[in-house]
């Protein structure tokens, strides 16, 4: 039994490192997140009211500069941590440098994989039911999607970077003009945002790919193709509204 547990942990650590290195080779900036407490299953940030347990970066106020050669700088630990705990990098430190990525996951082998959105890749996320419906509709329409992350309760559709003005115009057209509102369940992961990627673990279980990045299993493969945000917004808005409508009428 113990051998099986240890073997599973080694496989999880290897999978996290492999995924982080793949992102770096695709020029996707990533960083190790706070993660879950090993025994309690709660978020390592120490906040009882954490909105994204195990799936967010270190808050900037508690982050300290980390050098891959000299090591972490000493400093005050964030709330909920012991004084000897090492502080993970903040979102601003996200990197696509493979050397840095390997060093980070060498120090934090079980840390969740956090993608910094906006520079190279962005995303839109919706409730799980809306995401499943949207995938089905997009396939029926023959619309190609990029990678899609399946998290407990949420689906995130990765897209090429977009500006807030660009997204705002699309949401006006497909949300306000057609429904009178933009669905509050649609979340945007653009500039200065982030998204946890598989195989990171959250309280509901590990994240997985509903649609895996093309070439993810091929070493040295080119970065996955990403659709334009305009290709997906209408379908995502429609499915969010339809799911909300069904729940209100139930």
Biotite code that builds the C-alpha atoms (Angstrom):
import biotite.structure as struc

atoms = struc.array([
    struc.Atom([0.000, 0.000, 0.000], chain_id="A", res_id=1, res_name="UNK", atom_name="CA", element="C"),
    struc.Atom([2.744, 2.447, 0.981], chain_id="A", res_id=2, res_name="UNK", atom_name="CA", element="C"),
    struc.Atom([4.665, 1.592, -2.177], chain_id="A", res_id=3, res_name="UNK", atom_name="CA", element="C"),
    struc.Atom([1.588, 2.380, -4.278], chain_id="A", res_id=4, res_name="UNK", atom_name="CA", element="C"),
    struc.Atom([1.087, 5.731, -2.544], chain_id="A", res_id=5, res_name="UNK", atom_name="CA", element="C"),
    struc.Atom([4.722, 6.711, -3.016], chain_id="A", res_id=6, res_name="UNK", atom_name="CA", element="C"),
    struc.Atom([4.610, 5.601, -6.644], chain_id="A", res_id=7, res_name="UNK", atom_name="CA", element="C"),
    struc.Atom([1.499, 7.702, -7.257], chain_id="A", res_id=8, res_name="UNK", atom_name="CA", element="C"),
    struc.Atom([3.151, 10.764, -5.740], chain_id="A", res_id=9, res_name="UNK", atom_name="CA", element="C"),
    struc.Atom([6.231, 10.320, -7.892], chain_id="A", res_id=10, res_name="UNK", atom_name="CA", element="C"),
    struc.Atom([4.066, 10.059, -11.008], chain_id="A", res_id=11, res_name="UNK", atom_name="CA", element="C"),
    struc.Atom([2.118, 13.198, -10.055], chain_id="A", res_id=12, res_name="UNK", atom_name="CA", element="C"),
    struc.Atom([5.339, 15.149, -9.482], chain_id="A", res_id=13, res_name="UNK", atom_name="CA", element="C"),
    struc.Atom([6.792, 13.952, -12.768], chain_id="A", res_id=14, res_name="UNK", atom_name="CA", element="C"),
    struc.Atom([3.581, 14.890, -14.604], chain_id="A", res_id=15, res_name="UNK", atom_name="CA", element="C"),
    struc.Atom([3.592, 18.408, -13.131], chain_id="A", res_id=16, res_name="UNK", atom_name="CA", element="C"),
    struc.Atom([7.222, 18.983, -14.102], chain_id="A", res_id=17, res_name="UNK", atom_name="CA", element="C"),
    struc.Atom([6.641, 17.615, -17.614], chain_id="A", res_id=18, res_name="UNK", atom_name="CA", element="C"),
    struc.Atom([3.598, 19.856, -18.096], chain_id="A", res_id=19, res_name="UNK", atom_name="CA", element="C"),
    struc.Atom([5.480, 22.917, -16.827], chain_id="A", res_id=20, res_name="UNK", atom_name="CA", element="C"),
    struc.Atom([8.439, 22.238, -19.135], chain_id="A", res_id=21, res_name="UNK", atom_name="CA", element="C"),
    struc.Atom([6.089, 21.748, -22.097], chain_id="A", res_id=22, res_name="UNK", atom_name="CA", element="C"),
    struc.Atom([4.508, 25.161, -21.403], chain_id="A", res_id=23, res_name="UNK", atom_name="CA", element="C"),
    struc.Atom([7.939, 26.785, -21.241], chain_id="A", res_id=24, res_name="UNK", atom_name="CA", element="C"),
    struc.Atom([8.866, 25.250, -24.604], chain_id="A", res_id=25, res_name="UNK", atom_name="CA", element="C"),
    struc.Atom([5.624, 26.637, -26.049], chain_id="A", res_id=26, res_name="UNK", atom_name="CA", element="C"),
    struc.Atom([6.644, 30.078, -24.696], chain_id="A", res_id=27, res_name="UNK", atom_name="CA", element="C"),
    struc.Atom([3.709, 30.083, -22.268], chain_id="A", res_id=28, res_name="UNK", atom_name="CA", element="C"),
    struc.Atom([4.705, 31.918, -19.046], chain_id="A", res_id=29, res_name="UNK", atom_name="CA", element="C"),
    struc.Atom([4.011, 29.771, -15.983], chain_id="A", res_id=30, res_name="UNK", atom_name="CA", element="C"),
    struc.Atom([4.843, 29.628, -12.282], chain_id="A", res_id=31, res_name="UNK", atom_name="CA", element="C"),
    struc.Atom([4.238, 27.299, -9.333], chain_id="A", res_id=32, res_name="UNK", atom_name="CA", element="C"),
    struc.Atom([1.062, 28.108, -7.420], chain_id="A", res_id=33, res_name="UNK", atom_name="CA", element="C"),
    struc.Atom([0.320, 27.964, -3.709], chain_id="A", res_id=34, res_name="UNK", atom_name="CA", element="C"),
    struc.Atom([-1.212, 24.478, -3.793], chain_id="A", res_id=35, res_name="UNK", atom_name="CA", element="C"),
    struc.Atom([-3.129, 22.464, -1.234], chain_id="A", res_id=36, res_name="UNK", atom_name="CA", element="C"),
    struc.Atom([-2.170, 21.521, 2.291], chain_id="A", res_id=37, res_name="UNK", atom_name="CA", element="C"),
    struc.Atom([-0.998, 17.911, 2.062], chain_id="A", res_id=38, res_name="UNK", atom_name="CA", element="C"),
    struc.Atom([-3.023, 16.665, 5.009], chain_id="A", res_id=39, res_name="UNK", atom_name="CA", element="C"),
    struc.Atom([-6.012, 18.970, 5.312], chain_id="A", res_id=40, res_name="UNK", atom_name="CA", element="C"),
    struc.Atom([-6.767, 19.451, 1.627], chain_id="A", res_id=41, res_name="UNK", atom_name="CA", element="C"),
    struc.Atom([-7.238, 23.177, 2.225], chain_id="A", res_id=42, res_name="UNK", atom_name="CA", element="C"),
    struc.Atom([-5.455, 25.936, 0.333], chain_id="A", res_id=43, res_name="UNK", atom_name="CA", element="C"),
    struc.Atom([-1.839, 26.526, 1.281], chain_id="A", res_id=44, res_name="UNK", atom_name="CA", element="C"),
    struc.Atom([-2.449, 30.298, 1.458], chain_id="A", res_id=45, res_name="UNK", atom_name="CA", element="C"),
    struc.Atom([-4.009, 29.770, 4.873], chain_id="A", res_id=46, res_name="UNK", atom_name="CA", element="C"),
    struc.Atom([-7.244, 31.652, 4.111], chain_id="A", res_id=47, res_name="UNK", atom_name="CA", element="C"),
    struc.Atom([-10.430, 29.882, 5.159], chain_id="A", res_id=48, res_name="UNK", atom_name="CA", element="C"),
    struc.Atom([-12.365, 31.914, 2.579], chain_id="A", res_id=49, res_name="UNK", atom_name="CA", element="C"),
    struc.Atom([-9.995, 31.274, -0.350], chain_id="A", res_id=50, res_name="UNK", atom_name="CA", element="C"),
    struc.Atom([-12.033, 31.493, -3.562], chain_id="A", res_id=51, res_name="UNK", atom_name="CA", element="C"),
    struc.Atom([-9.661, 29.321, -5.619], chain_id="A", res_id=52, res_name="UNK", atom_name="CA", element="C"),
    struc.Atom([-8.055, 26.848, -3.214], chain_id="A", res_id=53, res_name="UNK", atom_name="CA", element="C"),
    struc.Atom([-4.973, 25.241, -4.696], chain_id="A", res_id=54, res_name="UNK", atom_name="CA", element="C"),
    struc.Atom([-5.317, 27.084, -7.993], chain_id="A", res_id=55, res_name="UNK", atom_name="CA", element="C"),
    struc.Atom([-3.780, 30.520, -7.574], chain_id="A", res_id=56, res_name="UNK", atom_name="CA", element="C"),
    struc.Atom([-0.331, 32.134, -7.386], chain_id="A", res_id=57, res_name="UNK", atom_name="CA", element="C"),
    struc.Atom([1.247, 33.634, -4.294], chain_id="A", res_id=58, res_name="UNK", atom_name="CA", element="C"),
    struc.Atom([-0.267, 37.053, -3.528], chain_id="A", res_id=59, res_name="UNK", atom_name="CA", element="C"),
    struc.Atom([2.159, 39.785, -4.638], chain_id="A", res_id=60, res_name="UNK", atom_name="CA", element="C"),
    struc.Atom([2.449, 41.300, -1.152], chain_id="A", res_id=61, res_name="UNK", atom_name="CA", element="C"),
    struc.Atom([3.972, 38.115, 0.228], chain_id="A", res_id=62, res_name="UNK", atom_name="CA", element="C"),
    struc.Atom([6.198, 37.314, -2.732], chain_id="A", res_id=63, res_name="UNK", atom_name="CA", element="C"),
    struc.Atom([9.953, 37.672, -2.544], chain_id="A", res_id=64, res_name="UNK", atom_name="CA", element="C"),
    struc.Atom([12.530, 37.664, -5.355], chain_id="A", res_id=65, res_name="UNK", atom_name="CA", element="C"),
    struc.Atom([13.819, 34.182, -6.084], chain_id="A", res_id=66, res_name="UNK", atom_name="CA", element="C"),
    struc.Atom([17.076, 33.511, -7.858], chain_id="A", res_id=67, res_name="UNK", atom_name="CA", element="C"),
    struc.Atom([17.651, 30.073, -9.424], chain_id="A", res_id=68, res_name="UNK", atom_name="CA", element="C"),
    struc.Atom([21.268, 30.034, -8.298], chain_id="A", res_id=69, res_name="UNK", atom_name="CA", element="C"),
    struc.Atom([21.284, 31.836, -4.964], chain_id="A", res_id=70, res_name="UNK", atom_name="CA", element="C"),
    struc.Atom([17.937, 30.479, -3.787], chain_id="A", res_id=71, res_name="UNK", atom_name="CA", element="C"),
    struc.Atom([14.969, 32.170, -2.127], chain_id="A", res_id=72, res_name="UNK", atom_name="CA", element="C"),
    struc.Atom([15.490, 35.397, -0.245], chain_id="A", res_id=73, res_name="UNK", atom_name="CA", element="C"),
    struc.Atom([14.641, 35.288, 3.450], chain_id="A", res_id=74, res_name="UNK", atom_name="CA", element="C"),
    struc.Atom([11.576, 37.147, 4.595], chain_id="A", res_id=75, res_name="UNK", atom_name="CA", element="C"),
    struc.Atom([8.285, 37.071, 6.452], chain_id="A", res_id=76, res_name="UNK", atom_name="CA", element="C"),
    struc.Atom([6.044, 34.101, 5.735], chain_id="A", res_id=77, res_name="UNK", atom_name="CA", element="C"),
    struc.Atom([2.466, 34.786, 4.612], chain_id="A", res_id=78, res_name="UNK", atom_name="CA", element="C"),
    struc.Atom([-0.453, 34.054, 6.922], chain_id="A", res_id=79, res_name="UNK", atom_name="CA", element="C"),
    struc.Atom([-1.016, 30.417, 7.580], chain_id="A", res_id=80, res_name="UNK", atom_name="CA", element="C"),
    struc.Atom([2.610, 29.372, 6.891], chain_id="A", res_id=81, res_name="UNK", atom_name="CA", element="C"),
    struc.Atom([5.382, 28.484, 9.247], chain_id="A", res_id=82, res_name="UNK", atom_name="CA", element="C"),
    struc.Atom([8.468, 30.712, 9.297], chain_id="A", res_id=83, res_name="UNK", atom_name="CA", element="C"),
    struc.Atom([10.534, 28.048, 7.546], chain_id="A", res_id=84, res_name="UNK", atom_name="CA", element="C"),
    struc.Atom([8.214, 27.721, 4.556], chain_id="A", res_id=85, res_name="UNK", atom_name="CA", element="C"),
    struc.Atom([9.603, 28.940, 1.255], chain_id="A", res_id=86, res_name="UNK", atom_name="CA", element="C"),
    struc.Atom([7.630, 31.594, -0.573], chain_id="A", res_id=87, res_name="UNK", atom_name="CA", element="C"),
    struc.Atom([6.609, 30.882, -4.134], chain_id="A", res_id=88, res_name="UNK", atom_name="CA", element="C"),
    struc.Atom([6.932, 33.515, -6.858], chain_id="A", res_id=89, res_name="UNK", atom_name="CA", element="C"),
    struc.Atom([4.128, 35.969, -7.557], chain_id="A", res_id=90, res_name="UNK", atom_name="CA", element="C"),
    struc.Atom([2.292, 36.235, -10.860], chain_id="A", res_id=91, res_name="UNK", atom_name="CA", element="C"),
    struc.Atom([4.643, 38.937, -12.128], chain_id="A", res_id=92, res_name="UNK", atom_name="CA", element="C"),
    struc.Atom([7.508, 36.443, -12.023], chain_id="A", res_id=93, res_name="UNK", atom_name="CA", element="C"),
    struc.Atom([5.857, 33.992, -14.458], chain_id="A", res_id=94, res_name="UNK", atom_name="CA", element="C"),
    struc.Atom([8.456, 32.676, -16.881], chain_id="A", res_id=95, res_name="UNK", atom_name="CA", element="C"),
    struc.Atom([8.830, 30.654, -20.066], chain_id="A", res_id=96, res_name="UNK", atom_name="CA", element="C"),
    struc.Atom([12.502, 30.011, -19.310], chain_id="A", res_id=97, res_name="UNK", atom_name="CA", element="C"),
    struc.Atom([12.920, 26.237, -19.077], chain_id="A", res_id=98, res_name="UNK", atom_name="CA", element="C"),
    struc.Atom([15.834, 26.532, -16.662], chain_id="A", res_id=99, res_name="UNK", atom_name="CA", element="C"),
    struc.Atom([13.749, 28.621, -14.260], chain_id="A", res_id=100, res_name="UNK", atom_name="CA", element="C"),
    struc.Atom([10.752, 26.311, -14.612], chain_id="A", res_id=101, res_name="UNK", atom_name="CA", element="C"),
    struc.Atom([12.837, 23.236, -13.826], chain_id="A", res_id=102, res_name="UNK", atom_name="CA", element="C"),
    struc.Atom([14.359, 24.995, -10.809], chain_id="A", res_id=103, res_name="UNK", atom_name="CA", element="C"),
    struc.Atom([10.942, 26.020, -9.495], chain_id="A", res_id=104, res_name="UNK", atom_name="CA", element="C"),
    struc.Atom([9.445, 22.538, -9.705], chain_id="A", res_id=105, res_name="UNK", atom_name="CA", element="C"),
    struc.Atom([12.608, 21.082, -8.258], chain_id="A", res_id=106, res_name="UNK", atom_name="CA", element="C"),
    struc.Atom([11.901, 23.146, -5.133], chain_id="A", res_id=107, res_name="UNK", atom_name="CA", element="C"),
    struc.Atom([8.096, 22.859, -5.228], chain_id="A", res_id=108, res_name="UNK", atom_name="CA", element="C"),
    struc.Atom([7.467, 19.484, -6.909], chain_id="A", res_id=109, res_name="UNK", atom_name="CA", element="C"),
    struc.Atom([3.783, 19.272, -5.962], chain_id="A", res_id=110, res_name="UNK", atom_name="CA", element="C"),
    struc.Atom([2.933, 22.902, -6.753], chain_id="A", res_id=111, res_name="UNK", atom_name="CA", element="C"),
    struc.Atom([0.022, 23.516, -9.130], chain_id="A", res_id=112, res_name="UNK", atom_name="CA", element="C"),
    struc.Atom([0.874, 24.721, -12.619], chain_id="A", res_id=113, res_name="UNK", atom_name="CA", element="C"),
    struc.Atom([-0.309, 28.319, -13.031], chain_id="A", res_id=114, res_name="UNK", atom_name="CA", element="C"),
    struc.Atom([-0.451, 29.940, -16.458], chain_id="A", res_id=115, res_name="UNK", atom_name="CA", element="C"),
    struc.Atom([-0.080, 33.723, -16.588], chain_id="A", res_id=116, res_name="UNK", atom_name="CA", element="C"),
    struc.Atom([-2.624, 34.862, -19.167], chain_id="A", res_id=117, res_name="UNK", atom_name="CA", element="C"),
    struc.Atom([-2.556, 37.817, -21.515], chain_id="A", res_id=118, res_name="UNK", atom_name="CA", element="C"),
    struc.Atom([0.907, 37.791, -23.071], chain_id="A", res_id=119, res_name="UNK", atom_name="CA", element="C"),
    struc.Atom([0.933, 34.561, -25.060], chain_id="A", res_id=120, res_name="UNK", atom_name="CA", element="C"),
    struc.Atom([-2.384, 32.897, -24.313], chain_id="A", res_id=121, res_name="UNK", atom_name="CA", element="C"),
    struc.Atom([-5.714, 33.938, -22.808], chain_id="A", res_id=122, res_name="UNK", atom_name="CA", element="C"),
    struc.Atom([-8.884, 32.116, -21.831], chain_id="A", res_id=123, res_name="UNK", atom_name="CA", element="C"),
    struc.Atom([-12.615, 32.319, -21.213], chain_id="A", res_id=124, res_name="UNK", atom_name="CA", element="C"),
    struc.Atom([-14.156, 30.068, -18.571], chain_id="A", res_id=125, res_name="UNK", atom_name="CA", element="C"),
    struc.Atom([-17.765, 29.029, -17.994], chain_id="A", res_id=126, res_name="UNK", atom_name="CA", element="C"),
    struc.Atom([-19.664, 26.649, -15.696], chain_id="A", res_id=127, res_name="UNK", atom_name="CA", element="C"),
    struc.Atom([-19.079, 22.988, -16.462], chain_id="A", res_id=128, res_name="UNK", atom_name="CA", element="C"),
    struc.Atom([-22.558, 22.385, -17.889], chain_id="A", res_id=129, res_name="UNK", atom_name="CA", element="C"),
    struc.Atom([-22.251, 25.371, -20.211], chain_id="A", res_id=130, res_name="UNK", atom_name="CA", element="C"),
    struc.Atom([-18.761, 24.231, -21.240], chain_id="A", res_id=131, res_name="UNK", atom_name="CA", element="C"),
    struc.Atom([-19.923, 20.728, -22.147], chain_id="A", res_id=132, res_name="UNK", atom_name="CA", element="C"),
    struc.Atom([-22.805, 22.164, -24.178], chain_id="A", res_id=133, res_name="UNK", atom_name="CA", element="C"),
    struc.Atom([-20.533, 24.671, -25.889], chain_id="A", res_id=134, res_name="UNK", atom_name="CA", element="C"),
    struc.Atom([-18.055, 21.970, -26.919], chain_id="A", res_id=135, res_name="UNK", atom_name="CA", element="C"),
    struc.Atom([-20.868, 19.927, -28.444], chain_id="A", res_id=136, res_name="UNK", atom_name="CA", element="C"),
    struc.Atom([-22.295, 22.898, -30.318], chain_id="A", res_id=137, res_name="UNK", atom_name="CA", element="C"),
    struc.Atom([-18.922, 24.047, -31.605], chain_id="A", res_id=138, res_name="UNK", atom_name="CA", element="C"),
    struc.Atom([-18.181, 20.572, -32.916], chain_id="A", res_id=139, res_name="UNK", atom_name="CA", element="C"),
    struc.Atom([-21.574, 20.434, -34.613], chain_id="A", res_id=140, res_name="UNK", atom_name="CA", element="C"),
    struc.Atom([-20.898, 23.809, -36.237], chain_id="A", res_id=141, res_name="UNK", atom_name="CA", element="C"),
    struc.Atom([-17.447, 22.675, -37.324], chain_id="A", res_id=142, res_name="UNK", atom_name="CA", element="C"),
    struc.Atom([-15.727, 25.382, -35.265], chain_id="A", res_id=143, res_name="UNK", atom_name="CA", element="C"),
    struc.Atom([-12.238, 24.385, -34.200], chain_id="A", res_id=144, res_name="UNK", atom_name="CA", element="C"),
    struc.Atom([-11.356, 24.875, -30.550], chain_id="A", res_id=145, res_name="UNK", atom_name="CA", element="C"),
    struc.Atom([-7.984, 25.082, -28.924], chain_id="A", res_id=146, res_name="UNK", atom_name="CA", element="C"),
    struc.Atom([-7.101, 23.386, -25.633], chain_id="A", res_id=147, res_name="UNK", atom_name="CA", element="C"),
    struc.Atom([-9.923, 23.231, -23.076], chain_id="A", res_id=148, res_name="UNK", atom_name="CA", element="C"),
    struc.Atom([-9.307, 22.745, -19.349], chain_id="A", res_id=149, res_name="UNK", atom_name="CA", element="C"),
    struc.Atom([-11.858, 20.781, -17.326], chain_id="A", res_id=150, res_name="UNK", atom_name="CA", element="C"),
    struc.Atom([-11.869, 21.745, -13.637], chain_id="A", res_id=151, res_name="UNK", atom_name="CA", element="C"),
    struc.Atom([-14.422, 20.656, -11.053], chain_id="A", res_id=152, res_name="UNK", atom_name="CA", element="C"),
    struc.Atom([-17.406, 22.835, -11.938], chain_id="A", res_id=153, res_name="UNK", atom_name="CA", element="C"),
    struc.Atom([-15.703, 24.925, -14.659], chain_id="A", res_id=154, res_name="UNK", atom_name="CA", element="C"),
    struc.Atom([-14.466, 24.646, -18.256], chain_id="A", res_id=155, res_name="UNK", atom_name="CA", element="C"),
    struc.Atom([-11.803, 27.048, -19.555], chain_id="A", res_id=156, res_name="UNK", atom_name="CA", element="C"),
    struc.Atom([-11.354, 27.607, -23.308], chain_id="A", res_id=157, res_name="UNK", atom_name="CA", element="C"),
    struc.Atom([-7.852, 28.760, -24.222], chain_id="A", res_id=158, res_name="UNK", atom_name="CA", element="C"),
    struc.Atom([-7.692, 31.406, -26.945], chain_id="A", res_id=159, res_name="UNK", atom_name="CA", element="C"),
    struc.Atom([-5.209, 33.781, -28.524], chain_id="A", res_id=160, res_name="UNK", atom_name="CA", element="C"),
    struc.Atom([-4.549, 36.981, -26.523], chain_id="A", res_id=161, res_name="UNK", atom_name="CA", element="C"),
    struc.Atom([-7.264, 39.629, -26.771], chain_id="A", res_id=162, res_name="UNK", atom_name="CA", element="C"),
    struc.Atom([-7.723, 43.198, -25.564], chain_id="A", res_id=163, res_name="UNK", atom_name="CA", element="C"),
    struc.Atom([-10.454, 44.232, -23.145], chain_id="A", res_id=164, res_name="UNK", atom_name="CA", element="C"),
    struc.Atom([-11.896, 46.576, -25.782], chain_id="A", res_id=165, res_name="UNK", atom_name="CA", element="C"),
    struc.Atom([-12.049, 43.731, -28.269], chain_id="A", res_id=166, res_name="UNK", atom_name="CA", element="C"),
    struc.Atom([-13.762, 41.412, -25.802], chain_id="A", res_id=167, res_name="UNK", atom_name="CA", element="C"),
    struc.Atom([-16.093, 44.187, -24.631], chain_id="A", res_id=168, res_name="UNK", atom_name="CA", element="C"),
    struc.Atom([-17.329, 44.779, -28.183], chain_id="A", res_id=169, res_name="UNK", atom_name="CA", element="C"),
    struc.Atom([-18.029, 41.069, -28.621], chain_id="A", res_id=170, res_name="UNK", atom_name="CA", element="C"),
    struc.Atom([-19.878, 40.823, -25.312], chain_id="A", res_id=171, res_name="UNK", atom_name="CA", element="C"),
    struc.Atom([-21.961, 43.882, -26.215], chain_id="A", res_id=172, res_name="UNK", atom_name="CA", element="C"),
    struc.Atom([-22.892, 42.277, -29.524], chain_id="A", res_id=173, res_name="UNK", atom_name="CA", element="C"),
    struc.Atom([-23.623, 38.757, -28.320], chain_id="A", res_id=174, res_name="UNK", atom_name="CA", element="C"),
    struc.Atom([-24.667, 39.497, -24.749], chain_id="A", res_id=175, res_name="UNK", atom_name="CA", element="C"),
    struc.Atom([-26.200, 42.923, -24.257], chain_id="A", res_id=176, res_name="UNK", atom_name="CA", element="C"),
    struc.Atom([-27.712, 43.288, -27.742], chain_id="A", res_id=177, res_name="UNK", atom_name="CA", element="C"),
    struc.Atom([-29.246, 39.794, -27.804], chain_id="A", res_id=178, res_name="UNK", atom_name="CA", element="C"),
    struc.Atom([-30.051, 39.083, -24.142], chain_id="A", res_id=179, res_name="UNK", atom_name="CA", element="C"),
    struc.Atom([-29.910, 42.466, -22.463], chain_id="A", res_id=180, res_name="UNK", atom_name="CA", element="C"),
    struc.Atom([-27.079, 41.302, -20.235], chain_id="A", res_id=181, res_name="UNK", atom_name="CA", element="C"),
    struc.Atom([-23.690, 39.604, -20.198], chain_id="A", res_id=182, res_name="UNK", atom_name="CA", element="C"),
    struc.Atom([-23.754, 36.280, -18.316], chain_id="A", res_id=183, res_name="UNK", atom_name="CA", element="C"),
    struc.Atom([-22.190, 36.743, -14.882], chain_id="A", res_id=184, res_name="UNK", atom_name="CA", element="C"),
    struc.Atom([-20.929, 33.150, -15.017], chain_id="A", res_id=185, res_name="UNK", atom_name="CA", element="C"),
    struc.Atom([-18.576, 33.926, -17.922], chain_id="A", res_id=186, res_name="UNK", atom_name="CA", element="C"),
    struc.Atom([-15.092, 34.746, -16.645], chain_id="A", res_id=187, res_name="UNK", atom_name="CA", element="C"),
    struc.Atom([-12.269, 36.352, -18.599], chain_id="A", res_id=188, res_name="UNK", atom_name="CA", element="C"),
    struc.Atom([-8.616, 35.422, -18.166], chain_id="A", res_id=189, res_name="UNK", atom_name="CA", element="C"),
    struc.Atom([-6.749, 38.104, -20.060], chain_id="A", res_id=190, res_name="UNK", atom_name="CA", element="C"),
    struc.Atom([-4.035, 40.615, -19.185], chain_id="A", res_id=191, res_name="UNK", atom_name="CA", element="C"),
    struc.Atom([-2.664, 40.146, -15.666], chain_id="A", res_id=192, res_name="UNK", atom_name="CA", element="C"),
    struc.Atom([-4.857, 37.088, -15.174], chain_id="A", res_id=193, res_name="UNK", atom_name="CA", element="C"),
    struc.Atom([-4.067, 33.459, -14.522], chain_id="A", res_id=194, res_name="UNK", atom_name="CA", element="C"),
    struc.Atom([-5.406, 29.954, -14.917], chain_id="A", res_id=195, res_name="UNK", atom_name="CA", element="C"),
    struc.Atom([-4.429, 26.646, -13.330], chain_id="A", res_id=196, res_name="UNK", atom_name="CA", element="C"),
    struc.Atom([-3.547, 23.957, -15.869], chain_id="A", res_id=197, res_name="UNK", atom_name="CA", element="C"),
    struc.Atom([-3.618, 20.136, -15.709], chain_id="A", res_id=198, res_name="UNK", atom_name="CA", element="C"),
    struc.Atom([-2.495, 18.102, -13.896], chain_id="A", res_id=199, res_name="UNK", atom_name="CA", element="C"),
    struc.Atom([-2.789, 20.559, -10.985], chain_id="A", res_id=200, res_name="UNK", atom_name="CA", element="C"),
    struc.Atom([-4.895, 19.336, -8.085], chain_id="A", res_id=201, res_name="UNK", atom_name="CA", element="C"),
    struc.Atom([-7.768, 21.254, -6.464], chain_id="A", res_id=202, res_name="UNK", atom_name="CA", element="C"),
    struc.Atom([-10.160, 20.141, -3.688], chain_id="A", res_id=203, res_name="UNK", atom_name="CA", element="C"),
    struc.Atom([-12.540, 18.526, -6.194], chain_id="A", res_id=204, res_name="UNK", atom_name="CA", element="C"),
    struc.Atom([-9.752, 16.498, -7.818], chain_id="A", res_id=205, res_name="UNK", atom_name="CA", element="C"),
    struc.Atom([-7.049, 16.948, -10.463], chain_id="A", res_id=206, res_name="UNK", atom_name="CA", element="C"),
    struc.Atom([-7.600, 19.194, -13.453], chain_id="A", res_id=207, res_name="UNK", atom_name="CA", element="C"),
    struc.Atom([-7.737, 17.462, -16.835], chain_id="A", res_id=208, res_name="UNK", atom_name="CA", element="C"),
    struc.Atom([-7.853, 18.372, -20.504], chain_id="A", res_id=209, res_name="UNK", atom_name="CA", element="C"),
    struc.Atom([-11.326, 18.186, -22.049], chain_id="A", res_id=210, res_name="UNK", atom_name="CA", element="C"),
    struc.Atom([-9.479, 18.998, -25.277], chain_id="A", res_id=211, res_name="UNK", atom_name="CA", element="C"),
    struc.Atom([-5.746, 18.335, -24.982], chain_id="A", res_id=212, res_name="UNK", atom_name="CA", element="C"),
    struc.Atom([-3.191, 20.694, -26.541], chain_id="A", res_id=213, res_name="UNK", atom_name="CA", element="C"),
    struc.Atom([-2.190, 19.426, -29.970], chain_id="A", res_id=214, res_name="UNK", atom_name="CA", element="C"),
    struc.Atom([1.273, 17.914, -29.845], chain_id="A", res_id=215, res_name="UNK", atom_name="CA", element="C"),
    struc.Atom([1.347, 17.837, -26.030], chain_id="A", res_id=216, res_name="UNK", atom_name="CA", element="C"),
    struc.Atom([2.759, 14.311, -26.045], chain_id="A", res_id=217, res_name="UNK", atom_name="CA", element="C"),
    struc.Atom([5.415, 15.108, -28.648], chain_id="A", res_id=218, res_name="UNK", atom_name="CA", element="C"),
    struc.Atom([8.698, 16.542, -27.266], chain_id="A", res_id=219, res_name="UNK", atom_name="CA", element="C"),
    struc.Atom([9.677, 19.739, -29.031], chain_id="A", res_id=220, res_name="UNK", atom_name="CA", element="C"),
    struc.Atom([6.273, 20.189, -30.677], chain_id="A", res_id=221, res_name="UNK", atom_name="CA", element="C"),
    struc.Atom([5.229, 23.691, -31.705], chain_id="A", res_id=222, res_name="UNK", atom_name="CA", element="C"),
    struc.Atom([2.954, 25.680, -29.426], chain_id="A", res_id=223, res_name="UNK", atom_name="CA", element="C"),
    struc.Atom([-0.679, 24.564, -29.625], chain_id="A", res_id=224, res_name="UNK", atom_name="CA", element="C"),
    struc.Atom([-2.888, 26.421, -32.047], chain_id="A", res_id=225, res_name="UNK", atom_name="CA", element="C"),
    struc.Atom([-5.262, 28.887, -30.378], chain_id="A", res_id=226, res_name="UNK", atom_name="CA", element="C"),
    struc.Atom([-8.546, 30.188, -31.812], chain_id="A", res_id=227, res_name="UNK", atom_name="CA", element="C"),
    struc.Atom([-9.502, 33.840, -31.970], chain_id="A", res_id=228, res_name="UNK", atom_name="CA", element="C"),
    struc.Atom([-11.790, 34.876, -29.116], chain_id="A", res_id=229, res_name="UNK", atom_name="CA", element="C"),
    struc.Atom([-14.448, 35.939, -31.647], chain_id="A", res_id=230, res_name="UNK", atom_name="CA", element="C"),
    struc.Atom([-14.754, 32.313, -32.807], chain_id="A", res_id=231, res_name="UNK", atom_name="CA", element="C"),
    struc.Atom([-16.065, 31.165, -29.415], chain_id="A", res_id=232, res_name="UNK", atom_name="CA", element="C"),
    struc.Atom([-17.742, 34.068, -27.611], chain_id="A", res_id=233, res_name="UNK", atom_name="CA", element="C"),
    struc.Atom([-21.222, 33.761, -29.118], chain_id="A", res_id=234, res_name="UNK", atom_name="CA", element="C"),
    struc.Atom([-21.499, 30.057, -28.330], chain_id="A", res_id=235, res_name="UNK", atom_name="CA", element="C"),
    struc.Atom([-20.171, 30.516, -24.797], chain_id="A", res_id=236, res_name="UNK", atom_name="CA", element="C"),
    struc.Atom([-22.599, 33.365, -24.107], chain_id="A", res_id=237, res_name="UNK", atom_name="CA", element="C"),
    struc.Atom([-25.504, 31.332, -25.532], chain_id="A", res_id=238, res_name="UNK", atom_name="CA", element="C"),
    struc.Atom([-24.765, 28.247, -23.446], chain_id="A", res_id=239, res_name="UNK", atom_name="CA", element="C"),
    struc.Atom([-24.239, 30.290, -20.262], chain_id="A", res_id=240, res_name="UNK", atom_name="CA", element="C"),
    struc.Atom([-27.627, 31.939, -20.755], chain_id="A", res_id=241, res_name="UNK", atom_name="CA", element="C"),
    struc.Atom([-29.346, 28.667, -21.579], chain_id="A", res_id=242, res_name="UNK", atom_name="CA", element="C"),
    struc.Atom([-27.988, 26.952, -18.444], chain_id="A", res_id=243, res_name="UNK", atom_name="CA", element="C"),
    struc.Atom([-28.988, 29.925, -16.266], chain_id="A", res_id=244, res_name="UNK", atom_name="CA", element="C"),
    struc.Atom([-32.464, 29.971, -17.822], chain_id="A", res_id=245, res_name="UNK", atom_name="CA", element="C"),
    struc.Atom([-32.990, 26.270, -17.151], chain_id="A", res_id=246, res_name="UNK", atom_name="CA", element="C"),
    struc.Atom([-31.923, 26.636, -13.521], chain_id="A", res_id=247, res_name="UNK", atom_name="CA", element="C"),
    struc.Atom([-34.246, 29.598, -12.949], chain_id="A", res_id=248, res_name="UNK", atom_name="CA", element="C"),
    struc.Atom([-37.208, 27.748, -14.377], chain_id="A", res_id=249, res_name="UNK", atom_name="CA", element="C"),
    struc.Atom([-36.492, 24.525, -12.438], chain_id="A", res_id=250, res_name="UNK", atom_name="CA", element="C"),
])
